[in-house]
Amino acid sequence: MQLRDLAREFVRQGHELTVLLPDADLVQPWALEDFDGARVLRLRSPRTKDIAYWRRTFGEWLMPYAMWRNLRRSPLSEQSWDAIVWYSPSIFHGPLVRALKRQSGGKGYLIVRDIFPEWALDIGLLRRGPAYLFLKWTALRQYGQADIIGVQSPGNLGYFRKWNQARKGRLLEVLPNWLDRPANARCQIRIEETPLAGRKVFVYAGNMGMAQGMDILLDLADRMTTRADIGFLFVGRGNDARRLRESAAARGLANVFFHDEIEPDQISDLCVQCDAGLLALDHRHKSHNIPGKFLTYIQNGLPVLANVNPGNDIANLIRSENVGEVCETNSLDELVRRCVALIDRLDEDPLLSDRCINLFERHFSVSRIVQQLVSALG
């Protein structure tokens, strides 16, 4: 969704844009199409979604080479570009970017949204060993192709300090997450037709994986079963989605409803039907993260209930802007207290929704982000 919004805004600001996308479902080597004024070239590549971790890693390692090979077969094989902007994750784009920069000669801007494999090491998904060292080498290889790196939060600048000092002319800056203005598509989820009808609804919309540490949200819902006026809606996909569904069913949580991932353009209409947004990050993380779902919530006027790792920049942001409640201790008792406090504020603070929207407009609008990218690449 973020790359879609970025592409639309580049076009709106008068830039000619080509988007290269891996596509595991293509039969032919490439497919060229138009998307809202941007030229999109889909390139056949190995599958990397909804498969075992080792197969995903192997597929992502092959991906840049497959994309380059199929780009050379496409009508854009001799195309050159003034600048290359790419997004991490994945950490495996380095070889493709290197080839594109050699052909075009332009600067490269890497948008870093999470610091992998460090976060996987933090939460115990990886151990220090051959796999970690390989992934670390791959990430460093990608960073080496960048002339500019934009991280999503000031707390992440320190991690890239050595990269910034290693070569003259490199630029390191904070590039916040972003979203386009909300779309108006009707959401297929209708709260009034679910078991949550008539309740104040806390919604979680996004990836459900190990990095999110979502078990505590189910624990929260379990503790809140005494409040018949409160419901919890979980929308999305991910490696943990099925397990979380089964856990909720096993506990008999009548105040919880799960739904598969929906189209991004339906998110705004979903938020209109809800009262607050849920955010969770595994408490073992040591890096800083301002997730896209946080932007989705505040853009649509939803205050946030967050359970995040200690010291994360987002905790200070939520508190300083007074747009929700945040727990950094990973304590269920504290999270329950924060939840109850936010429920009370929903009725008592008439400016809460306005503050959320104002925060989004000041810091996270996509027009501001494109201007920053163009300025850095100029």
Helices and strands as residue ranges (DSSP letters): H 2-12, E 18-23, E 30-35, E 38-44, H 53-71, E 83-88, H 94-104, E 107-112, H 118-122, H 130-143, E 148-151, G 154-160, H 161-166, E 171-174, G 191-193, E 200-205, G 210-212, H 215-223, G 224-226, E 230-235, H 241-251, E 256-259, G 264-266, H 267-272, E 276-280, H 292-299, E 304-307, H 313-321, E 324-327, H 332-348, H 352-363, H 366-377
